[in-house]
Amino acid sequence: MRPEIASSWQRVRESGLAPQALVDPDDAAPVDPGSRLRRAADPVLAELAGALEGSPFTLVLADHEARLVDLRFGTAAARPVFERLGVVLGRTFTEAETGTNSIATAFETRRPISVRGAEHYLESFRDFACHGLPIVDPATRRAAGVLDITCLEEDSSPLLGPYLLRGVRDIETRLLGDTRRAHRVLLDAFDAAAAAEAGALVALGPDLVLTNDAAADVLQPADHAALQTLAGELVRATESTWRCVVDLQSGGPVGLEATRVDGGVLMRLSPAWRRAPVPRGRLAAAPAEWQAWPPEELERYRTQGTSVLVRGESGTGRRTVARAIAGPARTGAGRAEPDREEQPGPATVEIDGPTADRDTIATLPAAATTIVVTDADMLADPVAVALERLARERRLVLTVSECALTGRVAALAARCPVHLDLPTLRARRDRIPGVAAGLLHRRSGGALRFTPGALRALAALDWPGNLAELTAVVEHVVERRQVGDVTEADLPTGHRERRAPLSGALPQAECDAVVDALRTCSGNKVHAAKMLGISRTTLYRYIRQFRIDA
């Protein structure tokens, strides 16, 4: 087996797909006929299909998500054959769902590839040969899709690759022309808005950023990256207009009205929300902060003495929030530290859930009226029972992960009337650039700054370690650079790849639901699919779409 095929088979095996699996033709999504890729590819595919008319060849076009968006059959008889195999418009062809083939593997590796006969992972495809070439958007240098030509294995020819290459080059050229046309449309919309109103305006398109003077006065590089992240979500959303509030690094919250224009987004920043901008040389005076929960609400729980359960992924600030609720801490059972005079508050003791035992509970100071338990989901049952008894007289502040609570720990958590679910970084991608820029400014003393390209790359990552992971990346950069601009190339390996962010709340909720199910089922995909009420094929699609490490 060729190395590239063997590597693909290994990836597919790790995803859990069986060679006997069938591609479900009903598991397809609607296709946008007016997308930039479809507009650019349509005349090219028409010309190629005309030359192949009556031949045993089929042309397949997939987009940047490996979703099939165009099919051209050499003969009418080929259509039902491919439909039975699941090759239909709107079907996603990733390796986790369809195994090794020239669409899925070219999409995965971003390289041209031929897959012939028995090299296909799925048995249902082994009568065919196919050749796929990735399409690169010249404006953004990102993958725009894959163009594939397929036939029965006995009809295959070594000339299929060169024949397809000309079509790919023509599509890329037309994509560049479409980008220039989109730039003109966006520029016209920007000029019209600038003539009609005096507020701050921003126009964002493929490889294009326009601002008027009012916007330039208040936007920092981190703000540009945040707005571009929001623009990317709007371009992929069904709504044509968004209204929201965003936090600018240079002056607090502003009202934002974003309108989708062909090929880009026009944004209006509301003067009613805008505060006085911070001079560019005094960025440290207003560093961006990540607030896991509104401080005034945490202060209310602290004052009222409420027992609280703090739930969140690793790195979301569970311990920081718990300490803010509990007040001055006495860290470690029996090893009290004096409370600071400026924050008198109740006596608080903090214990570590994984290492706590019944002796730890027995030696808790009598004066400790608040008990903070970190990683309480890892408590042993006897310790949880002992804490449950204490909860009748003392306040509890527990931190737990997002796993399902069971047994005595669940009973202990029930003693907390307030449950706080902390947000992840990926749920607020528009805030990542500002937080990253603020962290870098503080760690480097202002000597380093992220370029907008580096901030966009950071905003597009999934951040499974959340704020702790982002902090580690910033510290890595500070250790290796002393002064100047930090570009995307300066980011550590594994944090340079730009991925398409999840578009809005619904996809993020879907992603979180899949992650939670996989965690609950200890990674068993069959059980997770049953728990979610979806097919295993659909689960594989979600895993691939959201890049979940199953």
Backbone torsions as a table, in degrees:
resi	resn	phi	psi	omega
1	MET	NA	135.3	179.0
2	ARG	-62.2	148.1	-175.7
3	PRO	-56.2	-41.1	-177.8
4	GLU	-67.7	-31.1	177.2
5	ILE	-74.7	-41.6	179.2
6	ALA	-61.6	-41.2	178.8
7	SER	-63.3	-40.9	179.3
8	SER	-64.2	-45.3	178.5
9	TRP	-58.4	-39.4	179.7
10	GLN	-63.6	-42.8	178.6
11	ARG	-62.9	-41.4	-178.2
12	VAL	-66.1	-43.0	178.7
13	ARG	-58.5	-42.2	-179.3
14	GLU	-64.4	-25.3	178.5
15	SER	-77.2	-15.1	178.1
16	GLY	93.6	5.6	-179.3
17	LEU	-75.6	135.6	179.4
18	ALA	-94.1	144.6	179.0
19	PRO	-59.1	-26.1	-178.8
20	GLN	-84.3	-3.1	-177.7
21	ALA	-64.4	151.1	177.7
22	LEU	-112.0	147.9	177.6
23	VAL	-84.4	120.3	-176.6
24	ASP	-77.7	113.8	-179.2
25	PRO	-69.7	-17.9	179.9
26	ASP	-81.2	-13.4	-179.0
27	ASP	-87.4	66.9	-176.3
28	ALA	-129.7	152.2	-179.6
29	ALA	-111.0	157.7	177.1
30	PRO	-60.4	148.7	-178.8
31	VAL	-111.5	133.9	178.6
32	ASP	-83.1	109.6	-178.3
33	PRO	-71.2	-14.6	-177.9
34	GLY	-102.0	14.8	-179.5
35	SER	-66.2	159.8	-179.6
36	ARG	-59.4	-40.5	-179.5
37	LEU	-65.0	-43.5	-179.3
38	ARG	-65.1	-40.8	179.3
39	ARG	-62.7	-41.7	-178.3
40	ALA	-72.2	-35.9	-172.6
41	ALA	-86.2	-23.9	-171.6
42	ASP	-55.1	-52.7	179.9
43	PRO	-66.9	-31.8	179.0
44	VAL	-67.2	-45.2	179.1
45	LEU	-65.9	-36.0	178.1
46	ALA	-61.8	-41.3	179.2
47	GLU	-67.3	-45.2	179.5
48	LEU	-64.0	-42.0	-178.9
49	ALA	-66.6	-34.6	177.4
50	GLY	-61.9	-40.6	179.2
51	ALA	-70.5	-24.2	-177.5
52	LEU	-98.0	2.6	-176.6
53	GLU	-57.8	131.6	-178.2
54	GLY	83.5	-2.0	-179.1
55	SER	-95.2	168.5	-179.3
56	PRO	-85.0	19.3	-174.9
57	PHE	-103.9	147.0	177.7
58	THR	-126.3	134.5	177.2
59	LEU	-99.7	134.2	-179.3
60	VAL	-129.3	131.2	177.0
61	LEU	-116.1	126.8	175.7
62	ALA	-115.2	150.7	-177.4
63	ASP	-94.1	-165.6	-174.6
64	HIS	-70.5	-8.8	175.6
65	GLU	-107.4	12.3	-177.5
66	ALA	65.9	24.9	176.5
67	ARG	-92.4	133.6	-179.0
68	LEU	-72.1	122.2	-175.8
69	VAL	-118.3	-8.5	177.4
70	ASP	-157.6	139.3	178.3
71	LEU	-133.8	131.4	177.1
72	ARG	-128.4	115.4	-175.7
73	PHE	-99.0	136.0	177.1
74	GLY	-68.1	-31.7	177.3
75	THR	-134.0	152.7	179.8
76	ALA	-65.9	-28.5	-178.1
77	ALA	-69.0	-19.3	-177.9
78	ALA	-74.7	-27.5	-174.9
79	ARG	-57.9	-54.8	-178.9
80	PRO	-62.9	-30.1	178.0
81	VAL	-62.9	-47.4	-178.6
82	PHE	-70.9	-34.1	179.0
83	GLU	-63.7	-38.8	177.6
84	ARG	-64.9	-27.8	179.0
85	LEU	-83.3	-4.6	-179.5
86	GLY	93.3	6.4	179.2
87	VAL	-86.5	86.7	-176.5
88	VAL	-134.3	159.6	178.7
89	LEU	-60.3	137.2	177.6
90	GLY	88.9	-8.6	179.9
91	ARG	-80.9	132.1	178.3
92	THR	-83.6	128.9	-179.7
93	PHE	-113.2	84.9	172.2
94	THR	-110.3	163.7	-178.6
95	GLU	-62.6	-35.3	-178.6
96	ALA	-67.1	-22.4	-177.9
97	GLU	-105.8	-31.8	-173.7
98	THR	-126.1	6.5	175.9
99	GLY	73.2	-158.9	-179.1
100	THR	-80.2	118.7	172.9
101	ASN	-158.8	170.7	-169.5
102	SER	-72.5	-19.3	175.8
103	ILE	-81.9	-55.4	-176.3
104	ALA	-62.8	-42.5	-175.8
105	THR	-76.0	-36.2	174.2
106	ALA	-65.2	-37.7	177.0
107	PHE	-64.5	-40.8	-178.2
108	GLU	-70.2	-42.9	-173.1
109	THR	-95.9	-13.9	-175.4
110	ARG	59.1	32.5	178.9
111	ARG	-133.8	152.6	175.1
112	PRO	-64.0	146.0	179.7
113	ILE	-155.9	144.1	171.0
114	SER	-109.8	138.6	177.4
115	VAL	-129.0	122.0	-172.2
116	ARG	-121.9	130.6	170.2
117	GLY	49.4	-117.9	-174.1
118	ALA	-67.5	-7.2	175.5
119	GLU	-71.4	-20.1	174.9
120	HIS	-65.3	137.1	179.7
121	TYR	-72.6	-43.5	179.4
122	LEU	-78.7	133.4	-178.1
123	GLU	-63.2	-30.2	-176.9
124	SER	-67.9	-16.0	-178.3
125	PHE	-101.2	0.7	-167.4
126	ARG	-77.5	-3.2	173.4
127	ASP	-85.9	-4.0	-170.0
128	PHE	-114.6	161.6	170.3
129	ALA	-126.2	142.4	-178.5
130	CYS	-145.8	154.7	177.9
131	HIS	-135.2	129.3	-177.6
132	GLY	-127.5	141.7	176.9
133	LEU	-125.8	131.6	175.9
134	PRO	-70.1	147.3	175.6
135	ILE	-107.2	128.3	-178.6
136	VAL	-110.5	130.0	177.3
137	ASP	-72.0	116.3	-176.9
138	PRO	-63.9	-25.3	-176.8
139	ALA	-75.7	-38.8	-175.2
140	THR	-110.5	-11.9	-176.3
141	ARG	61.2	23.9	176.5
142	ARG	-103.5	160.0	178.7
143	ALA	-67.0	127.4	179.6
144	ALA	-102.1	-19.4	-179.2
145	GLY	161.9	-164.7	179.8
146	VAL	-139.4	136.0	172.8
147	LEU	-108.6	130.2	-172.2
148	ASP	-129.6	145.9	170.6
149	ILE	-126.4	131.2	-171.9
150	THR	-130.3	145.6	176.8
151	CYS	-157.2	173.0	171.5
152	LEU	-64.0	151.0	-174.1
153	GLU	-59.0	-36.3	-177.7
154	GLU	-70.4	-16.5	179.0
155	ASP	-95.5	0.8	-175.9
156	SER	-67.8	152.6	-179.9
157	SER	-142.7	144.8	176.9
158	PRO	-67.4	-10.1	-179.0
159	LEU	-85.6	-4.3	-178.2
160	LEU	-63.1	-39.5	179.9
161	GLY	-60.8	-54.9	177.4
162	PRO	-59.6	-35.9	179.1
163	TYR	-63.3	-40.3	-178.7
164	LEU	-72.7	-30.1	-176.7
165	LEU	-59.2	-40.5	179.9
166	ARG	-62.7	-40.6	178.0
167	GLY	-63.9	-40.5	178.3
168	VAL	-62.8	-43.6	179.6
169	ARG	-63.5	-38.8	178.3
170	ASP	-66.0	-39.8	178.4
171	ILE	-64.6	-42.5	179.3
172	GLU	-63.3	-39.2	177.6
173	THR	-63.7	-43.0	179.7
174	ARG	-69.2	-32.3	174.0
175	LEU	-60.7	-41.2	178.4
176	LEU	-64.5	-42.5	177.1
177	GLY	-64.1	-38.4	178.3
178	ASP	-65.8	-35.6	177.0
179	THR	-63.7	-43.1	178.6
180	ARG	-64.2	-38.7	176.8
181	ARG	-64.7	-42.8	178.1
182	ALA	-62.0	-37.4	176.4
183	HIS	-60.0	-41.9	-179.5
184	ARG	-65.8	-42.4	179.0
185	VAL	-62.8	-44.4	-179.8
186	LEU	-65.8	-39.5	178.5
187	LEU	-64.5	-40.3	177.8
188	ASP	-63.0	-42.4	178.4
189	ALA	-64.7	-38.9	178.8
190	PHE	-64.9	-44.9	179.4
191	ASP	-62.9	-41.2	179.5
192	ALA	-64.3	-42.2	178.9
193	ALA	-67.2	-39.3	180.0
194	ALA	-64.9	-33.9	179.6
195	ALA	-74.8	-24.9	-175.1
196	ALA	-93.2	-19.5	-176.1
197	GLU	-147.9	157.2	-175.3
198	ALA	-104.2	5.3	-177.3
199	GLY	-75.8	-179.1	-179.9
200	ALA	-76.5	129.6	-177.5
201	LEU	-126.0	140.7	175.5
202	VAL	-135.6	132.3	174.6
203	ALA	-119.5	128.9	-177.0
204	LEU	-126.2	127.0	177.6
205	GLY	-139.4	-175.2	176.9
206	PRO	-59.8	110.8	178.8
207	ASP	60.5	34.9	-177.9
208	LEU	-147.3	132.7	174.9
209	VAL	-135.7	125.6	177.2
210	LEU	-123.2	135.8	174.3
211	THR	-137.9	147.4	170.0
212	ASN	-89.8	177.9	-174.8
213	ASP	-61.9	-37.5	-178.4
214	ALA	-63.1	-38.1	178.7
215	ALA	-75.2	-38.9	-179.3
216	ALA	-61.8	-27.9	-179.2
217	ASP	-69.4	-24.7	-172.8
218	VAL	-115.4	-11.2	-174.1
219	LEU	-95.1	129.4	172.8
220	GLN	-98.7	167.3	176.7
221	PRO	-53.4	-38.9	178.9
222	ALA	-64.7	-34.2	177.4
223	ASP	-65.9	-41.3	177.7
224	HIS	-58.8	-45.2	-179.3
225	ALA	-64.0	-39.6	179.2
226	ALA	-65.0	-43.3	179.9
227	LEU	-66.4	-36.9	177.7
228	GLN	-66.8	-33.6	175.6
229	THR	-64.2	-44.7	177.1
230	LEU	-63.9	-38.9	179.2
231	ALA	-63.0	-39.2	177.9
232	GLY	-62.1	-35.9	177.2
233	GLU	-67.9	-41.7	-177.2
234	LEU	-67.6	-36.9	179.8
235	VAL	-60.7	-34.7	-178.2
236	ARG	-92.7	-5.0	-176.8
237	ALA	-84.7	165.5	178.0
238	THR	-81.9	-26.8	179.5
239	GLU	-73.5	148.7	177.7
240	SER	-96.8	-14.6	-179.1
241	THR	-138.6	139.6	175.3
242	TRP	-124.2	146.9	169.1
243	ARG	-131.8	129.4	-178.8
244	CYS	-158.9	179.4	175.5
245	VAL	-117.7	130.5	178.2
246	VAL	-123.1	153.1	178.8
247	ASP	-96.2	117.3	175.4
248	LEU	-87.3	139.9	178.7
249	GLN	-65.6	-24.1	-173.6
250	SER	-94.1	-1.9	-178.7
251	GLY	-178.9	26.9	175.7
252	GLY	83.9	-161.7	-173.7
253	PRO	-75.5	145.7	173.9
254	VAL	-134.4	149.4	172.8
255	GLY	-77.8	135.8	-176.5
256	LEU	-125.1	128.4	171.1
257	GLU	-118.5	116.3	-176.2
258	ALA	-115.0	131.2	180.0
259	THR	-121.3	130.0	178.9
260	ARG	-76.6	126.7	175.1
261	VAL	-115.8	149.5	-177.6
262	ASP	-48.5	112.1	178.1
263	GLY	88.2	-0.2	-178.5
264	GLY	-169.9	-165.3	-177.2
265	VAL	-138.7	134.3	174.6
266	LEU	-105.8	126.8	-176.1
267	MET	-118.7	138.3	175.1
268	ARG	-116.3	125.5	177.5
269	LEU	-96.1	123.4	-172.8
270	SER	-76.5	123.2	178.1
271	PRO	-62.7	-24.1	-178.5
272	ALA	-63.2	-26.0	-178.5
273	TRP	-96.3	-16.8	-168.1
274	ARG	-75.8	136.9	174.0
275	ARG	-102.8	174.0	178.6
276	ALA	-62.6	131.5	-177.7
277	PRO	-70.0	151.7	175.5
278	VAL	-86.7	129.4	177.6
279	PRO	-54.7	144.3	-174.0
280	ARG	-60.3	-30.0	-179.4
281	GLY	-79.5	-5.5	-176.8
282	ARG	-120.4	39.7	-178.6
283	LEU	-60.5	-32.1	-177.7
284	ALA	-65.3	-17.9	-179.2
285	ALA	-70.5	-20.9	-179.4
286	ALA	-139.6	63.8	-177.9
287	PRO	-66.7	144.9	176.6
288	ALA	-69.9	136.4	-179.9
289	GLU	-123.2	151.9	173.9
290	TRP	-100.6	111.0	178.3
291	GLN	-101.1	109.1	-178.2
292	ALA	-66.8	-27.6	-180.0
293	TRP	-153.9	146.6	-178.6
294	PRO	-54.7	123.5	-176.0
295	PRO	-57.8	-35.4	-177.9
296	GLU	-66.3	-31.8	177.8
297	GLU	-71.9	-39.7	177.1
298	LEU	-63.0	-38.5	178.9
299	GLU	-65.0	-35.4	178.7
300	ARG	-65.4	-42.9	178.1
301	TYR	-64.0	-37.0	179.4
302	ARG	-64.9	-44.5	-178.2
303	THR	-67.4	-38.9	-177.3
304	GLN	-78.1	-15.4	-179.1
305	GLY	72.7	33.3	-177.2
306	THR	-79.9	140.7	171.6
307	SER	-78.2	133.7	-171.6
308	VAL	-134.4	140.1	171.2
309	LEU	-105.1	122.0	-179.3
310	VAL	-106.9	115.9	-176.5
311	ARG	-116.2	140.5	177.5
312	GLY	178.0	166.6	176.1
313	GLU	-70.7	166.7	176.5
314	SER	-60.4	134.5	176.4
315	GLY	86.6	6.2	180.0
316	THR	-88.8	-0.6	177.6
317	GLY	93.6	29.2	-178.6
318	ARG	-59.4	-46.9	-176.4
319	ARG	-67.0	-39.6	178.8
320	THR	-61.8	-43.9	178.6
321	VAL	-65.0	-42.1	180.0
322	ALA	-61.3	-43.0	-179.6
323	ARG	-67.0	-35.8	178.0
324	ALA	-64.9	-35.5	178.9
325	ILE	-73.8	-39.7	-173.6
326	ALA	-75.9	-32.6	-175.4
327	GLY	96.6	-166.6	-177.0
328	PRO	-54.7	131.0	-171.5
329	ALA	-101.4	144.8	166.3
330	ARG	-105.0	99.7	-172.5
331	THR	-77.7	129.0	177.4
332	GLY	86.1	131.7	-179.6
333	ALA	-63.1	126.9	175.8
334	GLY	79.8	-2.9	179.9
335	ARG	-119.6	73.6	-173.0
336	ALA	-77.6	144.3	172.0
337	GLU	-109.5	142.4	-177.9
338	PRO	-64.8	139.6	177.1
339	ASP	-66.8	147.2	176.8
340	ARG	-70.9	141.2	-174.9
341	GLU	-64.7	-31.3	-177.8
342	GLU	-75.2	-10.5	177.0
343	GLN	-133.7	79.9	-173.5
344	PRO	-61.6	-57.4	170.9
345	GLY	46.8	176.0	178.4
346	PRO	-76.9	157.2	177.3
347	ALA	-69.1	133.8	-175.0
348	THR	-131.2	137.8	175.0
349	VAL	-122.7	141.7	-178.2
350	GLU	-119.2	129.6	178.6
351	ILE	-126.4	154.6	-177.7
352	ASP	-96.7	119.7	-175.3
353	GLY	-56.5	-48.6	-175.8
354	PRO	-63.7	-29.2	-175.3
355	THR	-102.9	-6.0	-176.1
356	ALA	-71.7	143.7	174.5
357	ASP	-133.3	-177.0	-176.8
358	ARG	-67.1	-28.2	176.0
359	ASP	-65.7	-35.9	177.6
360	THR	-59.5	-44.4	-179.0
361	ILE	-69.5	-38.8	-177.5
362	ALA	-65.2	-28.1	-176.3
363	THR	-98.0	11.5	177.5
364	LEU	-63.7	137.0	179.9
365	PRO	-61.0	141.4	179.1
366	ALA	-64.9	-27.1	-178.2
367	ALA	-78.5	-9.1	-178.2
368	ALA	-78.9	101.0	-178.7
369	THR	-87.6	-13.6	178.4
370	THR	-125.2	129.9	-180.0
371	ILE	-116.5	118.2	175.1
372	VAL	-98.1	124.8	179.1
373	VAL	-117.9	110.8	178.1
374	THR	-87.0	143.2	-177.2
375	ASP	53.1	50.8	-177.2
376	ALA	-66.3	-21.2	178.7
377	ASP	-67.6	-11.0	179.0
378	MET	-104.2	13.9	177.1
379	LEU	-68.9	143.2	170.5
380	ALA	-71.8	151.1	-176.2
381	ASP	-57.2	-43.7	179.9
382	PRO	-61.6	-35.4	179.3
383	VAL	-70.0	-40.0	178.5
384	ALA	-62.4	-39.1	178.1
385	VAL	-64.0	-43.2	179.7
386	ALA	-63.4	-40.4	178.7
387	LEU	-68.5	-34.0	179.0
388	GLU	-62.5	-37.2	177.2
389	ARG	-65.3	-42.3	-179.5
390	LEU	-66.6	-26.7	-176.7
391	ALA	-65.2	-15.2	177.9
392	ARG	-70.5	-24.2	-176.1
393	GLU	-119.7	-17.2	-176.6
394	ARG	-125.3	164.1	179.5
395	ARG	-88.9	140.3	176.7
396	LEU	-112.4	139.9	168.7
397	VAL	-128.7	109.1	-174.0
398	LEU	-109.2	142.0	170.5
399	THR	-115.8	134.6	-179.4
400	VAL	-138.3	159.9	174.6
401	SER	-81.2	-173.5	-176.9
402	GLU	-87.2	5.9	178.1
403	CYS	-71.3	158.4	179.7
404	ALA	-70.8	133.5	179.9
405	LEU	-86.1	138.8	-178.4
406	THR	-134.5	167.6	172.1
407	GLY	58.5	-139.8	-175.6
408	ARG	-69.0	-28.4	177.8
409	VAL	-66.0	-39.0	177.3
410	ALA	-63.0	-39.9	177.8
411	ALA	-64.8	-37.9	177.6
412	LEU	-65.9	-43.1	179.7
413	ALA	-62.5	-29.7	179.6
414	ALA	-65.5	-16.8	176.9
415	ARG	-73.2	-10.0	-178.9
416	CYS	-101.8	110.5	-177.8
417	PRO	-71.2	-22.9	-178.2
418	VAL	-108.0	127.3	176.5
419	HIS	-117.6	125.2	178.1
420	LEU	-111.1	121.1	176.2
421	ASP	-100.8	111.0	-174.5
422	LEU	-77.9	139.1	-179.2
423	PRO	-74.2	152.7	175.1
424	THR	-89.4	163.4	176.1
425	LEU	-61.5	-42.1	-175.4
426	ARG	-67.4	-18.0	176.7
427	ALA	-77.5	-16.5	177.3
428	ARG	-132.1	63.2	-176.8
429	ARG	-61.1	-29.8	-178.4
430	ASP	-66.3	-17.6	-180.0
431	ARG	-93.4	-14.2	-177.1
432	ILE	-58.9	-46.7	-179.2
433	PRO	-57.4	-43.9	-179.7
434	GLY	-66.1	-40.5	179.1
435	VAL	-66.0	-43.6	179.7
436	ALA	-63.1	-43.7	179.5
437	ALA	-63.6	-40.7	178.6
438	GLY	-65.2	-41.8	177.7
439	LEU	-61.4	-45.3	-178.6
440	LEU	-64.8	-39.2	-179.9
441	HIS	-62.2	-43.3	-178.8
442	ARG	-71.1	-41.4	-177.6
443	ARG	-68.5	-32.9	-175.8
444	SER	-100.8	0.4	-177.0
445	GLY	65.8	26.5	179.7
446	GLY	86.1	1.2	-177.2
447	ALA	-79.5	-20.6	-178.3
448	LEU	-119.8	152.1	175.1
449	ARG	-149.5	142.1	177.4
450	PHE	-76.5	140.9	170.3
451	THR	-76.5	158.0	177.3
452	PRO	-55.9	-36.2	179.0
453	GLY	-63.8	-40.3	178.1
454	ALA	-66.9	-39.1	179.0
455	LEU	-66.8	-37.7	176.9
456	ARG	-64.5	-39.4	178.5
457	ALA	-63.5	-41.2	178.9
458	LEU	-65.4	-39.4	-178.6
459	ALA	-66.8	-23.1	-176.5
460	ALA	-88.3	-5.2	-177.8
461	LEU	-84.5	162.5	-175.1
462	ASP	-84.1	-28.3	176.7
463	TRP	53.2	63.5	176.4
464	PRO	-62.4	-25.5	177.0
465	GLY	-91.3	0.3	174.6
466	ASN	56.5	-137.5	-172.7
467	LEU	-63.9	-33.8	179.1
468	ALA	-63.8	-39.8	178.9
469	GLU	-68.6	-42.9	178.4
470	LEU	-61.6	-40.9	177.8
471	THR	-62.5	-40.4	178.6
472	ALA	-64.2	-38.1	178.0
473	VAL	-64.9	-42.9	179.1
474	VAL	-62.9	-43.2	179.5
475	GLU	-65.2	-35.6	175.4
476	HIS	-60.2	-43.0	179.9
477	VAL	-64.7	-43.6	-177.4
478	VAL	-64.5	-34.5	179.9
479	GLU	-67.4	-24.8	-173.4
480	ARG	-109.8	-8.1	177.3
481	ARG	-131.5	144.2	179.9
482	GLN	-106.1	-31.7	-174.1
483	VAL	-158.0	155.0	172.2
484	GLY	102.3	-165.4	-177.3
485	ASP	-82.9	137.8	175.2
486	VAL	-101.5	112.3	-178.7
487	THR	-93.6	177.1	178.6
488	GLU	-61.1	-33.1	-179.8
489	ALA	-67.4	-20.2	179.9
490	ASP	-83.5	-9.1	179.8
491	LEU	-73.7	151.6	-179.5
492	PRO	-65.8	153.5	177.5
493	THR	-56.0	135.3	-176.6
494	GLY	97.1	-11.2	177.6
495	HIS	-122.7	21.0	-179.8
496	ARG	-104.8	-22.8	-174.4
497	GLU	-73.4	125.1	176.0
498	ARG	-83.1	125.5	176.7
499	ARG	-115.9	149.3	177.5
500	ALA	-65.9	122.0	-179.5
501	PRO	-69.1	157.3	176.2
502	LEU	-67.1	136.7	-170.3
503	SER	-91.5	83.4	170.6
504	GLY	96.2	-172.3	-170.8
505	ALA	-72.8	-40.0	-176.2
506	LEU	-63.1	-51.2	177.1
507	PRO	-60.2	-35.7	178.9
508	GLN	-66.0	-38.7	177.7
509	ALA	-65.4	-39.7	177.5
510	GLU	-62.6	-44.1	-180.0
511	CYS	-61.4	-46.5	-179.1
512	ASP	-63.3	-36.4	179.3
513	ALA	-65.1	-40.8	179.2
514	VAL	-66.0	-44.6	179.4
515	VAL	-60.5	-44.7	-179.4
516	ASP	-62.7	-41.6	179.8
517	ALA	-64.9	-42.4	179.4
518	LEU	-64.4	-38.6	177.9
519	ARG	-66.0	-44.2	-179.2
520	THR	-62.1	-36.9	-178.1
521	CYS	-94.5	15.2	177.6
522	SER	54.4	36.6	176.5
523	GLY	85.0	-1.4	179.6
524	ASN	-74.4	111.7	-173.4
525	LYS	-71.5	-34.1	179.2
526	VAL	-62.7	-47.8	-179.9
527	HIS	-67.7	-37.4	179.5
528	ALA	-64.5	-41.3	178.9
529	ALA	-62.4	-42.1	177.5
530	LYS	-64.0	-40.1	179.7
531	MET	-62.9	-37.7	-179.5
532	LEU	-82.7	-14.2	-178.5
533	GLY	75.1	31.6	179.9
534	ILE	-128.5	166.6	177.6
535	SER	-75.1	159.7	178.8
536	ARG	-65.1	-33.1	177.2
537	THR	-61.8	-43.5	178.3
538	THR	-64.4	-39.0	177.4
539	LEU	-61.1	-43.3	177.8
540	TYR	-60.6	-37.8	179.3
541	ARG	-64.2	-42.7	178.3
542	TYR	-63.6	-42.4	-179.4
543	ILE	-59.6	-42.7	-179.2
544	ARG	-73.0	-42.6	-177.7
545	GLN	-61.7	-43.3	-177.2
546	PHE	-93.3	1.8	179.3
547	ARG	53.9	50.7	-179.6
548	ILE	-85.9	132.4	175.5
549	ASP	-82.6	93.4	-173.8
550	ALA	-65.6	NA	NA
